[in-house]
């Protein structure tokens, strides 16, 4: 291969999609995985659905994939530190109930029925659903080095007080997305003054003045501003309902329940 052809070959390799594999361990133990959804009930219920105007919020909601609960259940924590301080009531569901109490200290643990594999140099950020707070319990975050690990991981939620919480069937219980190893270490944070007269400064001042004038007009009841309701220069594609990620492709050959659309479990 000559020197001129190498960049093209390297470019072709760089354009190939990276593989994120969820290895299912047992035939009858499964949980649906779907691209993370943009919708949140509290955003739907807000006046005029105003939170959807925030592009960073909507993008975060969709940034990755979600693992869904296979059961509708209630979990109650009595405040004790030992594992038996949590009582779980299984109401209905498909297959194995994946949650239990293992660590104590009010931690509710979901068993993930997959071993995830990412390309070398990539790992998974694992957390609860983005911007979707749940009263009485909070999801714990973790980073799993799935490019070399050969073990499963658990998704853990911790009660914030002694109470009862409820998880619905097919409610997202885990949100994950890949992050590149070493990327954070390449950054060096620094403070600088915004240089007066620079292009970056000029663009910021224009935006800031426009923002101030619009809010002032809105507060004074100016008809044009009231009709416009909000500035849309940063809104951009927040109305776009297209997922940011692709659904998981099913490459299994066994006849077991699968999630066709990430919502309903059916049998092939």
Backbone as JSON, one array per atom type, in Angstrom:
{
  "sequence": "XXXXXXXXXXXXXXXXXXXXXXXXXXXXXXXXXXXXXXXXXXXXXXXXXXXXXXXXXXXXXXXXXXXXXXXXXXXXXXXXXXXXXXXXXXXXXXXXXXXXXXXXXXXXXXXXXXXXXXXXXXXXXXXXXXXXXXXXXXXXXXXXXXXXXXXXXXXXXXXXXXXXXXXXXXXXXXXXXXXXXXXXXXXXXXXXXXXXXXXXXXXXXXXXXXXXXXXXXXXXXXXXXXXXXXXXXXXXXXXXXXXXXXXXXXXXXXXXXXXXXXXXXXXX",
  "N": [[0.86, -1.2, 0.0], [0.63, 2.15, -0.94], [1.79, 5.41, 0.18], [-0.09, 7.34, -0.38], [-2.56, 6.04, -0.43], [-3.1, 5.27, 2.15], [-4.3, 7.25, 3.94], [-6.95, 7.29, 2.91], [-7.85, 4.68, 3.41], [-7.67, 4.61, 6.17], [-9.54, 6.57, 6.71], [-11.88, 5.34, 5.82], [-12.06, 3.28, 7.7], [-12.45, 4.79, 9.98], [-14.96, 5.78, 9.51], [-16.62, 3.64, 9.86], [-19.29, 2.22, 11.8], [-19.11, 2.03, 15.36], [-19.23, -0.84, 17.47], [-21.54, -1.7, 19.95], [-22.19, -4.13, 22.1], [-24.68, -6.11, 23.61], [-24.51, -8.82, 25.4], [-26.64, -11.41, 25.9], [-27.16, -13.44, 28.69], [-28.61, -15.66, 29.71], [-31.16, -17.71, 28.28], [-33.89, -17.27, 28.97], [-33.9, -14.95, 30.36], [-34.24, -11.67, 30.2], [-34.26, -8.18, 29.27], [-35.88, -5.33, 27.95], [-34.17, -3.08, 25.75], [-33.98, 0.21, 24.67], [-33.69, 3.08, 22.45], [-33.09, 6.09, 24.18], [-35.79, 8.11, 25.26], [-37.2, 11.31, 24.37], [-39.32, 12.42, 25.73], [-40.77, 13.49, 28.84], [-42.83, 13.06, 31.66], [-43.22, 15.16, 33.5], [-42.4, 17.28, 31.96], [-44.26, 17.2, 29.9], [-46.51, 17.86, 31.39], [-46.06, 20.45, 32.15], [-46.73, 24.01, 31.96], [-47.75, 24.89, 28.8], [-45.94, 23.1, 27.88], [-43.37, 24.01, 28.29], [-40.67, 23.24, 29.1], [-39.67, 21.76, 26.92], [-38.64, 23.61, 25.23], [-36.06, 23.94, 25.8], [-33.16, 23.15, 24.43], [-30.66, 21.87, 25.31], [-31.65, 20.32, 27.46], [-33.5, 18.59, 26.23], [-31.83, 17.23, 24.44], [-30.15, 15.88, 26.23], [-31.98, 14.15, 27.43], [-32.29, 12.24, 25.44], [-29.86, 11.08, 25.1], [-28.4, 8.37, 24.58], [-29.14, 4.99, 25.6], [-31.89, 3.15, 27.07], [-32.6, 0.81, 29.66], [-35.36, -1.18, 30.35], [-37.78, -1.78, 32.92], [-38.91, -5.04, 33.65], [-41.03, -5.65, 35.17], [-43.9, -4.61, 37.1], [-43.7, -3.18, 40.17], [-43.56, -2.65, 43.75], [-41.43, -1.07, 46.11], [-40.33, -0.95, 49.41], [-38.68, 0.83, 51.91], [-37.59, 0.57, 55.21], [-35.9, 2.16, 56.6], [-33.78, 0.95, 57.85], [-30.34, -0.18, 58.02], [-29.48, -2.64, 57.09], [-29.63, -5.22, 54.49], [-32.18, -6.5, 54.59], [-33.9, -4.49, 55.15], [-35.36, -3.53, 53.08], [-38.37, -4.13, 51.44], [-39.92, -5.89, 48.84], [-42.61, -5.86, 46.62], [-43.96, -7.72, 44.2], [-45.95, -6.95, 41.53], [-46.82, -7.41, 38.87], [-45.66, -8.79, 35.72], [-43.13, -9.75, 33.24], [-41.21, -12.63, 32.92], [-38.09, -12.81, 34.69], [-37.86, -11.18, 37.86], [-35.91, -8.45, 38.24], [-34.96, -6.93, 40.34], [-33.74, -6.28, 43.69], [-32.59, -6.43, 47.14], [-29.4, -5.94, 48.11], [-27.02, -4.62, 48.95], [-27.65, -3.16, 51.2], [-28.19, -0.24, 53.36], [-30.33, 1.14, 52.3], [-30.28, 0.76, 49.53], [-31.54, -0.07, 46.44], [-31.29, -2.66, 44.18], [-30.85, -3.37, 40.78], [-30.54, -6.14, 38.75], [-28.72, -6.5, 35.85], [-29.37, -8.16, 32.9], [-27.34, -8.68, 31.02], [-24.05, -8.87, 29.56], [-22.08, -6.27, 28.71], [-20.24, -5.17, 25.88], [-17.78, -3.08, 24.65], [-15.86, -1.32, 22.1], [-12.24, -1.28, 22.14], [-10.88, 1.1, 24.33], [-13.2, 2.41, 24.88], [-15.81, 2.98, 27.22], [-18.7, 2.53, 29.43], [-20.95, 4.96, 30.56], [-23.11, 4.76, 33.18], [-26.28, 5.25, 34.49], [-29.25, 6.74, 36.0], [-32.43, 7.46, 34.33], [-32.21, 10.4, 32.36], [-32.89, 13.65, 33.61], [-35.26, 12.98, 34.98], [-36.59, 12.93, 37.68], [-37.38, 10.97, 40.6], [-39.6, 10.63, 43.17], [-38.51, 10.05, 46.44], [-36.46, 8.27, 45.89], [-33.24, 7.85, 44.38], [-31.25, 7.52, 41.47], [-28.06, 5.94, 41.26], [-24.86, 6.78, 39.93], [-22.46, 5.32, 37.67], [-19.32, 4.31, 36.17], [-18.45, 2.0, 33.82], [-15.97, -0.18, 32.79], [-16.24, -1.44, 30.04], [-14.8, -2.35, 27.9], [-12.89, -4.15, 28.61], [-13.84, -5.61, 30.79], [-15.28, -8.65, 31.97], [-17.57, -9.21, 33.3], [-20.88, -8.88, 34.69], [-22.76, -5.86, 35.51], [-24.46, -4.02, 38.11], [-27.42, -2.02, 38.39], [-28.05, 0.6, 40.49], [-30.23, 2.1, 42.85], [-30.83, 4.54, 45.35], [-32.73, 4.92, 48.26], [-34.05, 8.02, 49.41], [-35.28, 8.54, 51.72], [-37.1, 6.83, 54.33], [-39.62, 5.11, 52.86], [-42.19, 4.24, 50.41], [-41.78, 3.28, 47.08], [-42.7, 3.1, 43.61], [-42.29, 1.23, 40.68], [-43.13, 1.19, 37.33], [-44.29, -1.22, 34.87], [-42.09, -1.63, 32.2], [-40.92, 0.81, 32.7], [-38.18, 3.03, 32.44], [-35.17, 2.05, 33.97], [-32.5, 2.23, 33.89], [-29.98, 4.11, 32.32], [-27.7, 4.46, 29.7], [-24.58, 5.24, 28.06], [-21.84, 5.41, 25.69], [-18.51, 6.42, 26.59], [-15.34, 7.86, 25.9], [-12.26, 6.48, 26.81], [-9.74, 8.28, 28.47], [-10.33, 10.73, 27.31], [-11.17, 12.8, 29.03], [-8.85, 13.29, 30.47], [-7.29, 14.59, 28.63], [-8.04, 17.2, 28.62], [-7.45, 20.54, 29.77], [-8.39, 22.71, 32.08], [-8.93, 26.25, 32.22], [-9.01, 29.67, 33.36], [-10.02, 32.62, 31.65], [-10.16, 36.05, 30.66], [-12.89, 37.45, 28.93], [-12.12, 38.62, 25.89], [-12.25, 41.95, 25.01], [-13.75, 43.24, 22.12], [-13.15, 41.06, 20.52], [-14.24, 38.56, 18.13], [-15.73, 36.52, 19.31], [-16.47, 37.76, 21.69], [-18.01, 39.86, 20.61], [-20.18, 38.49, 19.47], [-21.28, 37.31, 21.74], [-22.04, 39.65, 23.19], [-23.98, 40.72, 21.48], [-25.92, 38.73, 21.6], [-26.51, 38.81, 24.38], [-27.49, 41.44, 24.73], [-29.73, 41.35, 23.09], [-31.19, 39.38, 24.42], [-31.66, 40.64, 26.91], [-33.23, 42.85, 26.09], [-35.45, 41.52, 25.04], [-36.51, 40.15, 27.3], [-37.13, 42.34, 28.9], [-39.08, 43.59, 27.3], [-40.98, 41.57, 27.36], [-41.67, 41.51, 30.1], [-42.83, 43.99, 30.27], [-45.11, 43.63, 28.87], [-45.22, 43.91, 26.11], [-46.72, 43.54, 22.99], [-45.6, 42.18, 20.76], [-43.49, 40.7, 21.88], [-44.88, 39.17, 23.76], [-46.48, 37.64, 22.07], [-44.5, 36.22, 20.73], [-43.35, 34.77, 22.83], [-40.96, 33.28, 23.57], [-37.4, 33.47, 22.93], [-35.92, 32.03, 20.07], [-33.45, 31.38, 19.08], [-31.64, 29.57, 20.14], [-33.09, 27.36, 20.31], [-33.4, 25.76, 18.02], [-33.11, 22.54, 16.93], [-34.79, 21.31, 18.78], [-37.38, 20.5, 18.51], [-37.28, 18.3, 16.96], [-38.05, 14.96, 16.82], [-36.6, 12.74, 16.34], [-34.63, 9.95, 17.25], [-31.44, 10.04, 18.92], [-29.76, 7.9, 18.85], [-29.28, 4.57, 17.48], [-31.62, 1.8, 17.45], [-31.01, -1.3, 19.24], [-29.79, -3.95, 17.32], [-31.12, -7.16, 16.7], [-29.3, -9.97, 16.99], [-29.52, -12.52, 17.86], [-30.06, -16.09, 17.86], [-31.81, -17.74, 19.11], [-35.05, -18.88, 20.19], [-36.68, -16.78, 21.88], [-38.27, -14.45, 24.18], [-38.45, -11.18, 22.85], [-37.87, -7.62, 22.55], [-39.56, -5.84, 20.36], [-40.09, -3.12, 19.69], [-39.01, -1.85, 21.81], [-40.92, -1.42, 23.68], [-43.03, -3.36, 23.89], [-43.03, -6.7, 24.87], [-42.57, -9.49, 22.96], [-42.83, -12.71, 21.33], [-40.64, -14.32, 19.2]],
  "CA": [[0.0, 0.0, 0.0], [1.46, 3.34, -0.98], [1.51, 6.42, 1.21], [-1.28, 8.12, -0.71], [-3.78, 5.28, -0.19], [-3.32, 5.04, 3.58], [-5.31, 8.12, 4.55], [-8.29, 6.88, 2.49], [-8.2, 3.46, 4.13], [-7.9, 4.99, 7.57], [-10.79, 7.32, 6.73], [-12.97, 4.37, 5.71], [-12.17, 2.6, 8.99], [-12.99, 5.75, 10.95], [-16.37, 5.98, 9.22], [-17.4, 2.46, 10.23], [-19.91, 2.38, 13.12], [-18.56, 1.26, 16.47], [-20.18, -1.82, 17.97], [-21.86, -1.85, 21.38], [-22.87, -5.43, 22.14], [-25.27, -6.58, 24.86], [-24.57, -10.28, 25.38], [-27.65, -11.98, 26.8], [-26.48, -14.56, 29.34], [-29.52, -16.81, 29.82], [-32.2, -17.65, 27.26], [-35.18, -16.78, 29.45], [-33.68, -13.78, 31.21], [-34.11, -10.6, 29.22], [-34.88, -6.89, 29.56], [-35.84, -4.51, 26.73], [-33.3, -1.91, 25.62], [-34.49, 1.08, 23.62], [-33.11, 4.43, 22.44], [-33.68, 6.94, 25.22], [-36.88, 8.96, 24.75], [-37.13, 12.73, 24.68], [-40.46, 12.84, 26.53], [-40.84, 13.32, 30.28], [-44.18, 13.42, 32.09], [-43.25, 16.49, 34.11], [-42.28, 18.24, 30.87], [-45.57, 17.21, 29.24], [-47.51, 18.49, 32.27], [-45.71, 21.86, 32.39], [-47.49, 25.0, 31.21], [-47.36, 25.0, 27.39], [-44.81, 22.19, 27.67], [-42.24, 24.94, 28.15], [-39.31, 22.66, 29.18], [-39.19, 21.26, 25.63], [-37.96, 24.69, 24.52], [-34.64, 23.91, 26.19], [-32.48, 22.16, 23.61], [-29.74, 21.01, 26.07], [-32.44, 19.39, 28.26], [-34.07, 17.57, 25.34], [-30.73, 16.41, 23.93], [-29.7, 15.0, 27.32], [-32.99, 13.1, 27.61], [-32.17, 11.23, 24.39], [-28.45, 10.78, 24.89], [-28.04, 7.01, 24.95], [-30.16, 3.95, 25.6], [-32.52, 2.85, 28.36], [-33.04, -0.54, 29.99], [-36.7, -1.04, 30.91], [-38.2, -2.75, 33.93], [-39.77, -6.12, 33.14], [-42.11, -5.87, 36.15], [-44.5, -3.54, 37.9], [-43.47, -3.59, 41.55], [-43.36, -1.65, 44.8], [-40.31, -1.32, 47.03], [-40.47, -0.17, 50.64], [-37.52, 0.83, 52.81], [-38.0, 0.94, 56.58], [-34.87, 3.02, 57.18], [-32.7, 0.15, 58.44], [-29.14, -0.21, 57.18], [-29.23, -3.99, 56.57], [-30.37, -5.5, 53.26], [-33.58, -6.87, 54.8], [-34.69, -3.3, 55.41], [-36.17, -3.25, 51.89], [-39.37, -5.16, 51.09], [-40.34, -5.73, 47.44], [-43.88, -6.48, 46.28], [-44.06, -7.9, 42.75], [-47.36, -6.8, 41.16], [-47.03, -8.15, 37.61], [-44.5, -8.63, 34.86], [-42.69, -10.81, 32.34], [-39.91, -13.23, 33.2], [-37.42, -12.68, 35.98], [-37.84, -9.88, 38.53], [-34.48, -8.14, 38.28], [-34.54, -6.05, 41.44], [-33.65, -6.87, 45.02], [-31.8, -5.67, 48.11], [-28.15, -6.68, 48.28], [-25.96, -3.86, 49.6], [-28.09, -2.48, 52.41], [-28.15, 1.23, 53.35], [-31.42, 1.68, 51.49], [-29.96, 0.66, 48.11], [-32.32, -1.01, 45.64], [-30.38, -3.11, 43.14], [-31.38, -4.03, 39.59], [-29.62, -7.0, 38.04], [-28.76, -6.29, 34.4], [-29.18, -9.52, 32.36], [-26.43, -8.64, 29.89], [-22.67, -8.41, 29.66], [-21.87, -5.31, 27.63], [-18.91, -5.13, 25.3], [-17.51, -1.92, 23.82], [-14.53, -1.38, 21.47], [-11.11, -0.88, 22.98], [-10.8, 2.53, 24.59], [-14.53, 2.95, 25.17], [-16.49, 2.42, 28.39], [-20.08, 2.97, 29.52], [-21.51, 5.75, 31.66], [-24.35, 4.1, 33.57], [-26.97, 6.13, 35.43], [-30.69, 6.7, 35.86], [-32.94, 8.27, 33.22], [-31.84, 11.82, 32.42], [-33.92, 14.67, 33.89], [-36.51, 12.3, 35.31], [-36.5, 12.64, 39.12], [-38.39, 10.07, 41.17], [-39.76, 10.97, 44.57], [-38.17, 9.05, 47.43], [-35.35, 7.4, 45.52], [-32.4, 8.48, 43.37], [-30.35, 6.59, 40.8], [-26.62, 6.14, 41.46], [-24.1, 6.77, 38.67], [-21.24, 4.54, 37.64], [-18.62, 4.16, 34.9], [-18.08, 0.59, 33.7], [-14.95, -0.35, 31.74], [-16.79, -2.57, 29.29], [-13.91, -2.83, 26.83], [-12.08, -5.29, 29.09], [-14.53, -6.36, 31.85], [-16.01, -9.84, 31.54], [-18.57, -9.43, 34.34], [-22.06, -8.02, 34.64], [-22.82, -4.8, 36.51], [-25.79, -3.78, 38.62], [-27.91, -0.64, 38.4], [-28.47, 0.8, 41.87], [-30.96, 3.29, 43.27], [-30.81, 4.66, 46.82], [-33.83, 5.66, 48.87], [-33.67, 9.27, 50.06], [-35.94, 8.51, 53.03], [-37.91, 5.63, 54.51], [-40.88, 5.31, 52.14], [-42.51, 3.26, 49.38], [-41.73, 3.76, 45.7], [-43.31, 2.17, 42.66], [-41.77, 1.23, 39.32], [-44.12, 0.64, 36.41], [-43.82, -2.12, 33.83], [-41.41, -0.95, 31.1], [-40.36, 2.1, 33.1], [-36.71, 3.0, 32.37], [-34.48, 1.95, 35.27], [-31.06, 2.42, 33.64], [-29.64, 4.87, 31.11], [-26.25, 4.29, 29.48], [-24.02, 5.71, 26.79], [-20.39, 5.22, 25.68], [-17.57, 7.53, 26.74], [-14.01, 7.44, 25.46], [-11.24, 6.49, 27.85], [-8.65, 9.21, 28.28], [-10.76, 12.02, 26.76], [-11.19, 13.79, 30.1], [-7.47, 13.6, 30.85], [-6.68, 15.45, 27.62], [-8.47, 18.59, 28.79], [-6.84, 21.36, 30.81], [-9.26, 23.86, 32.32], [-8.27, 27.5, 32.58], [-9.81, 30.89, 33.35], [-9.54, 33.72, 30.84], [-11.1, 37.16, 30.5], [-13.47, 37.56, 27.59], [-11.38, 39.73, 25.28], [-13.09, 43.0, 24.44], [-13.52, 43.49, 20.71], [-12.98, 39.83, 19.75], [-15.46, 38.07, 17.47], [-16.48, 35.76, 20.31], [-17.04, 38.77, 22.57], [-19.05, 40.58, 19.88], [-21.36, 37.62, 19.33], [-21.89, 37.2, 23.06], [-22.7, 40.91, 23.54], [-25.2, 40.82, 20.68], [-26.92, 37.83, 22.18], [-26.87, 39.3, 25.71], [-28.34, 42.62, 24.58], [-31.01, 40.89, 22.54], [-31.87, 38.67, 25.51], [-32.12, 41.65, 27.88], [-34.31, 43.62, 25.49], [-36.63, 40.67, 24.91], [-37.09, 39.93, 28.64], [-37.71, 43.61, 29.31], [-40.32, 43.75, 26.54], [-41.92, 40.56, 27.86], [-42.12, 41.97, 31.41], [-43.67, 45.18, 30.08], [-46.32, 43.24, 28.17], [-45.2, 44.3, 24.71], [-47.49, 42.53, 22.25], [-44.74, 41.36, 19.91], [-42.76, 39.77, 22.73], [-45.85, 38.24, 24.34], [-46.87, 36.71, 21.01], [-43.35, 35.34, 20.44], [-43.25, 33.96, 24.05], [-39.57, 33.02, 23.93], [-36.46, 33.56, 21.83], [-35.76, 30.69, 19.52], [-32.16, 31.23, 18.41], [-30.94, 28.39, 20.66], [-34.05, 26.26, 20.29], [-32.92, 24.99, 16.88], [-33.74, 21.27, 16.57], [-35.4, 20.66, 19.93], [-38.66, 19.91, 18.11], [-37.02, 17.08, 16.22], [-38.3, 13.82, 17.7], [-35.77, 11.62, 15.91], [-33.71, 9.48, 18.27], [-30.03, 10.32, 18.68], [-29.04, 6.63, 18.71], [-29.99, 3.52, 16.77], [-32.05, 0.66, 18.28], [-30.15, -2.48, 19.23], [-30.16, -4.96, 16.34], [-31.2, -8.49, 17.32], [-28.47, -10.95, 16.29], [-29.63, -13.8, 18.53], [-30.65, -17.15, 17.03], [-32.66, -18.58, 19.94], [-36.46, -18.5, 20.2], [-36.95, -16.25, 23.21], [-38.95, -13.15, 24.11], [-37.65, -10.03, 22.44], [-38.6, -6.36, 22.53], [-39.51, -5.38, 18.97], [-40.01, -1.67, 19.61], [-38.56, -1.31, 23.09], [-42.05, -1.21, 24.55], [-43.82, -4.56, 24.12], [-42.27, -7.94, 24.79], [-43.27, -10.49, 22.16], [-42.02, -13.91, 21.08], [-40.37, -14.56, 17.77]],
  "C": [[0.89, 1.24, 0.0], [0.99, 4.38, 0.01], [0.23, 7.17, 0.93], [-2.58, 7.38, -0.37], [-4.09, 5.09, 1.29], [-4.37, 5.95, 4.19], [-6.73, 7.72, 4.18], [-8.75, 5.64, 3.24], [-8.5, 3.77, 5.59], [-9.21, 5.75, 7.71], [-11.97, 6.38, 6.67], [-13.18, 3.64, 7.04], [-12.81, 3.52, 10.03], [-14.48, 5.96, 10.75], [-17.24, 4.79, 9.62], [-18.03, 2.66, 11.61], [-19.23, 1.51, 14.16], [-19.63, 0.35, 17.04], [-20.3, -1.76, 19.48], [-22.73, -3.09, 21.5], [-23.41, -5.69, 23.55], [-25.41, -8.1, 24.76], [-25.6, -10.76, 26.4], [-27.1, -13.29, 27.37], [-27.34, -15.82, 29.36], [-30.7, -16.62, 28.87], [-33.48, -16.98, 27.74], [-35.05, -15.58, 30.38], [-33.32, -12.6, 30.31], [-34.71, -9.32, 29.77], [-34.81, -6.04, 28.3], [-34.85, -3.36, 26.85], [-33.84, -1.08, 24.47], [-33.69, 2.38, 23.59], [-33.84, 5.31, 23.45], [-34.68, 7.91, 24.59], [-36.69, 10.41, 25.18], [-38.21, 13.15, 25.67], [-40.27, 12.57, 28.01], [-42.22, 13.79, 30.73], [-44.23, 14.81, 32.68], [-43.09, 17.59, 33.06], [-43.59, 18.34, 30.09], [-46.6, 17.99, 30.05], [-47.24, 19.97, 32.51], [-46.56, 22.78, 31.51], [-46.92, 25.16, 29.81], [-46.17, 24.1, 27.04], [-43.5, 22.96, 27.5], [-40.87, 24.27, 28.26], [-38.78, 22.13, 27.86], [-38.53, 22.36, 24.79], [-36.45, 24.69, 24.8], [-33.93, 22.79, 25.44], [-31.5, 21.29, 24.42], [-30.48, 19.96, 26.9], [-32.95, 18.24, 27.39], [-32.98, 16.66, 24.78], [-30.25, 15.43, 24.99], [-30.68, 13.85, 27.52], [-32.75, 11.93, 26.66], [-30.76, 10.66, 24.24], [-28.09, 9.38, 25.39], [-29.2, 6.05, 24.81], [-30.71, 3.75, 27.01], [-32.81, 1.36, 28.47], [-34.35, -0.41, 30.76], [-36.98, -2.13, 31.94], [-39.12, -3.79, 33.31], [-40.96, -6.38, 34.05], [-42.66, -4.54, 36.67], [-44.36, -3.98, 39.36], [-43.41, -2.38, 42.47], [-42.18, -2.07, 45.66], [-40.46, -0.39, 48.22], [-39.21, -0.31, 51.47], [-37.97, 1.33, 54.17], [-36.96, 1.81, 57.29], [-33.7, 2.28, 57.78], [-31.53, 0.06, 57.47], [-28.87, -1.59, 56.56], [-30.06, -4.25, 55.32], [-31.83, -5.85, 53.46], [-34.46, -5.68, 55.19], [-35.56, -2.88, 54.24], [-37.08, -4.44, 51.62], [-39.88, -4.86, 49.69], [-41.62, -6.52, 47.2], [-44.01, -6.53, 44.76], [-45.54, -7.9, 42.36], [-47.7, -7.51, 39.86], [-45.78, -7.98, 36.77], [-44.19, -9.85, 34.04], [-41.34, -11.33, 32.78], [-39.41, -12.93, 34.6], [-37.58, -11.27, 36.54], [-36.39, -9.53, 38.81], [-34.04, -7.31, 39.47], [-34.56, -6.79, 42.77], [-32.86, -5.95, 45.93], [-30.55, -6.48, 48.43], [-27.13, -5.94, 49.15], [-26.36, -3.27, 50.94], [-28.04, -0.97, 52.23], [-29.21, 1.84, 52.44], [-31.16, 1.65, 50.0], [-30.79, -0.45, 47.46], [-31.51, -1.37, 44.41], [-31.13, -3.81, 42.02], [-30.27, -4.86, 38.96], [-29.8, -6.76, 36.54], [-28.45, -7.62, 33.72], [-28.29, -9.58, 31.12], [-25.0, -8.42, 30.37], [-22.45, -7.5, 28.46], [-20.41, -5.33, 27.18], [-18.79, -3.92, 24.39], [-16.14, -2.06, 23.17], [-13.45, -0.91, 22.43], [-11.06, 0.64, 23.11], [-12.13, 3.19, 24.88], [-15.13, 2.23, 26.38], [-17.9, 2.98, 28.45], [-20.3, 3.83, 30.76], [-22.88, 5.17, 31.94], [-25.01, 4.92, 34.67], [-28.48, 5.93, 35.29], [-31.13, 7.53, 34.67], [-32.64, 9.75, 33.41], [-33.07, 12.69, 32.73], [-35.28, 14.05, 34.2], [-36.51, 11.92, 36.79], [-37.66, 11.79, 39.61], [-38.44, 10.32, 42.67], [-39.38, 9.8, 45.47], [-36.97, 8.18, 47.12], [-34.56, 8.07, 44.4], [-31.46, 7.44, 42.78], [-28.9, 6.96, 41.07], [-25.88, 5.97, 40.14], [-22.87, 5.89, 38.79], [-20.62, 4.54, 36.25], [-18.06, 2.74, 34.85], [-17.12, 0.42, 32.53], [-15.27, -1.6, 30.93], [-15.91, -3.02, 28.13], [-13.03, -3.98, 27.3], [-12.81, -6.14, 30.14], [-15.3, -7.54, 31.27], [-17.07, -10.21, 32.58], [-19.76, -8.51, 34.11], [-21.89, -6.86, 35.62], [-24.26, -4.66, 36.97], [-26.13, -2.3, 38.51], [-28.54, -0.4, 39.77], [-29.17, 2.14, 42.07], [-30.94, 3.34, 44.79], [-32.01, 5.48, 47.28], [-33.3, 6.94, 49.53], [-34.33, 9.41, 51.43], [-36.68, 7.18, 53.13], [-39.28, 5.88, 53.89], [-41.12, 4.14, 51.19], [-42.44, 3.92, 48.02], [-42.3, 2.69, 44.79], [-42.65, 2.34, 41.3], [-42.79, 0.54, 38.42], [-43.47, -0.36, 35.46], [-43.29, -1.3, 32.65], [-41.01, 0.48, 31.43], [-38.84, 2.02, 32.98], [-36.09, 2.98, 33.76], [-32.98, 2.18, 35.12], [-30.88, 3.14, 32.32], [-28.13, 4.75, 30.92], [-25.85, 4.84, 28.12], [-22.51, 5.57, 26.85], [-19.63, 6.52, 25.92], [-16.18, 7.01, 26.42], [-13.0, 7.56, 26.58], [-10.14, 7.49, 27.49], [-9.07, 10.58, 27.76], [-10.7, 13.1, 27.83], [-9.77, 14.23, 30.46], [-6.77, 14.52, 29.85], [-7.03, 16.93, 27.8], [-7.72, 19.25, 29.94], [-7.7, 22.61, 30.97], [-8.46, 25.1, 32.68], [-9.27, 28.65, 32.54], [-9.17, 31.9, 32.4], [-10.59, 34.82, 30.86], [-11.61, 37.16, 29.06], [-12.89, 38.81, 26.94], [-12.33, 40.72, 24.61], [-12.72, 43.2, 22.98], [-13.3, 42.24, 19.88], [-14.31, 39.43, 19.12], [-16.35, 37.31, 18.46], [-17.19, 36.71, 21.28], [-18.19, 39.5, 21.88], [-20.34, 39.75, 19.78], [-22.07, 37.45, 20.66], [-22.65, 38.47, 23.42], [-23.99, 41.1, 22.76], [-26.31, 39.95, 21.24], [-27.42, 38.36, 23.53], [-27.8, 40.51, 25.63], [-29.72, 42.25, 24.05], [-31.85, 40.2, 23.61], [-32.46, 39.66, 26.52], [-33.31, 42.43, 27.34], [-35.6, 42.81, 25.39], [-37.31, 40.46, 26.27], [-37.75, 41.2, 29.15], [-39.05, 43.85, 28.61], [-41.39, 42.78, 27.02], [-42.51, 41.0, 29.19], [-43.04, 43.18, 31.31], [-44.93, 44.88, 29.29], [-46.37, 43.66, 26.72], [-45.79, 43.19, 23.85], [-46.6, 41.61, 21.41], [-44.02, 40.3, 20.74], [-43.69, 38.73, 23.34], [-46.28, 37.2, 23.31], [-45.75, 35.73, 20.7], [-43.11, 34.35, 21.58], [-41.81, 33.66, 24.47], [-38.68, 33.19, 22.69], [-36.07, 32.17, 21.36], [-34.4, 30.47, 18.85], [-31.39, 30.01, 18.89], [-31.85, 27.16, 20.65], [-33.7, 25.26, 19.19], [-33.72, 23.71, 16.65], [-34.44, 20.58, 17.73], [-36.75, 20.06, 19.61], [-38.48, 18.59, 17.38], [-37.14, 15.88, 17.14], [-37.48, 12.59, 17.3], [-34.78, 11.25, 17.01], [-32.27, 9.83, 17.9], [-29.23, 9.05, 18.43], [-29.91, 5.63, 17.95], [-30.48, 2.44, 17.75], [-31.03, -0.47, 18.21], [-30.67, -3.47, 18.18], [-30.13, -6.33, 16.99], [-30.43, -9.5, 16.47], [-28.54, -12.33, 16.96], [-30.33, -14.81, 17.62], [-31.58, -18.05, 17.83], [-34.07, -18.03, 19.97], [-36.85, -18.07, 21.61], [-37.69, -14.94, 23.09], [-37.98, -12.04, 23.73], [-38.51, -8.78, 22.48], [-38.47, -5.78, 21.13], [-39.32, -3.88, 18.89], [-39.53, -1.04, 20.91], [-39.68, -1.11, 24.08], [-42.75, -2.52, 24.91], [-42.97, -5.8, 23.92], [-43.11, -8.98, 24.05], [-42.34, -11.67, 21.95], [-41.85, -14.08, 19.59], [-40.87, -15.93, 17.35]]
}
